[in-house]
């Protein structure tokens, strides 16, 4: 759970900069205390946005450069 653990990781490791890449594992249900949210449902989208915003806020407070990049295109095993 990156939004919950990010501050502790930054405080422990004290990196000079952070590179964030999300997406390769995002095409699945999301776990929340109430259960699981179906991929791309309205609730899934809302919680995903909240988690991304929480990570961005933590990185702003940390105050070191952060680079947020997109996931590279991936191919299935049959390609």
C-alpha positions as CSV (number, residue, x, y, z in Angstrom):
1,X,0.0,0.0,0.0
2,X,2.2,2.8,-1.3
3,X,0.1,5.7,-0.1
4,X,0.3,4.4,3.5
5,X,3.9,3.3,3.5
6,X,5.6,5.9,1.3
7,X,6.5,8.4,4.1
8,X,8.1,5.7,6.2
9,X,10.1,4.4,3.2
10,X,11.3,8.0,2.4
11,X,12.2,8.7,6.0
12,X,14.1,5.4,6.3
13,X,16.0,5.4,2.9
14,X,16.3,9.2,2.4
15,X,16.7,9.1,-1.4
16,X,17.9,12.2,-3.2
17,X,15.2,11.7,-5.8
18,X,12.2,9.4,-6.4
19,X,11.0,7.8,-9.5
20,X,7.4,6.6,-9.5
21,X,6.0,4.2,-12.1
22,X,2.5,2.8,-11.6
23,X,0.3,0.9,-13.9
24,X,1.8,-2.5,-14.7
25,X,-0.2,-4.2,-11.9
26,X,-3.2,-1.8,-11.9
27,X,-5.6,-3.7,-14.2
28,X,-7.2,-5.7,-11.4
29,X,-9.6,-5.3,-8.5
30,X,-8.6,-3.0,-5.7
31,X,-8.6,-4.1,-2.1
32,X,-10.4,-1.7,0.3
33,X,-11.5,-2.3,3.9
34,X,-15.0,-3.1,2.7
35,X,-13.8,-5.7,0.2
36,X,-12.8,-5.4,-3.5
37,X,-13.6,-2.9,-6.1
38,X,-14.1,-4.1,-9.7
39,X,-11.4,-2.7,-12.1
40,X,-12.5,0.7,-13.6
41,X,-15.7,0.9,-11.6
42,X,-16.6,4.4,-10.4
43,X,-15.5,3.5,-6.9
44,X,-12.3,2.0,-8.2
45,X,-11.5,5.2,-10.1
46,X,-12.3,7.4,-7.1
47,X,-10.1,5.4,-4.7
48,X,-7.3,5.2,-7.3
49,X,-7.3,8.9,-7.8
50,X,-7.3,9.4,-4.0
51,X,-4.3,7.1,-3.6
52,X,-2.3,8.8,-6.4
53,X,-3.1,12.2,-4.9
54,X,-2.0,11.0,-1.5
55,X,1.3,9.8,-2.9
56,X,1.9,13.1,-4.8
57,X,1.2,15.1,-1.5
58,X,3.7,12.9,0.4
59,X,6.3,13.5,-2.3
60,X,5.7,17.3,-2.2
61,X,6.2,17.3,1.6
62,X,9.3,15.2,1.2
63,X,10.7,18.0,-0.9
64,X,13.2,16.2,-3.1
65,X,12.8,15.8,-6.9
66,X,10.2,13.2,-8.0
67,X,9.8,11.9,-11.5
68,X,6.4,10.3,-12.3
69,X,6.7,8.2,-15.5
70,X,4.2,6.1,-17.4
71,X,4.5,2.3,-17.5
72,X,6.2,0.9,-20.7
73,X,4.0,-1.0,-23.2
74,X,3.9,-4.7,-22.3
75,X,3.3,-7.6,-24.5
76,X,1.7,-10.9,-23.7
77,X,3.6,-14.2,-23.7
78,X,2.1,-15.2,-27.0
79,X,3.5,-12.3,-29.0
